[in-house]
Amino acid sequence: MMTPELWVMPDESELARAGAEIFVRCARESVSKRGRFSVMLSGGNTPKKMLELLAGAEFLDQVSWKVTHVFWGDERLVPSDHPDSNFHMAWEALLQLTPIPPDQIHRVRTELAQAKGVAAVIDDYERQIRDFGSNFDLIYLGMGEDGHTASLFPGTSIPAEGGRLVLATKAPSQPVNRISISPQVISNARQVSVIVSGEKKARTLQSVLEGPFDPKRYPVQWVHSRDGETLWIVDERAASLLSQRLSA
Ligand code: 6PG
């Protein structure tokens, strides 16, 4: 396993720019090597600026959208047009502005839960991932203040290697169930990029990167690409308690 790389960016806008540049670089390399680009997006607020940048004139035409496939690392069990939906956020910020073919947008089909329950959503999304081939070119992840990533929260029981690729979870103190990829999907990726911003996450980031390995407590410690690159891109505020500063 390669050692994770850490980039410290001066502020949120430079953080978003670095994330967008990784997207473009990875897309270019993947298309030239394999004729397509597969990317798994994270949810939450941090990625929004990056997605909006990718939709802008500076970046939009640098990506071969016609051969790009988009998945999500997790989703909330809400309708796809709900404001809390990770798909909805990416659609509004970026995807609706690209020429990506609709059947290359592989969203978590949360609507299946109404008639067939959460298990149907999990089975369907796991099938989408397995049918596609679960070695994604690029997986973006965030980190919560509690050290969660995707929707793997502290205490979540993690499927064994070779087990399920998708699981149902629940965010503490939130009413909505979640769907999340397992750490196995993350470690199969060619490149993983964890993007973290804000001083509220500084204490957790210091424990995660410099403290003992305790993924039950800090699930984001599961994050690594087994054979590829693991890149942490953080802003100065989130990095403020780190002892080593390998800046970009
Ligand atoms: C989600 C995300 C989640 C997110 C972290 C950080 O569905 O909420 O996938 O894992 O990345 O909670 O969220 P912020 O970027 O909003 O701080």
Residues whose N, C-alpha, C, O or C-beta is under 5 A from the ligand:
A	BS01	6PG	S42 G43 G44 N45 T46 P47 D74 L141 G142 M143 G144 H148 T149 A150 S151
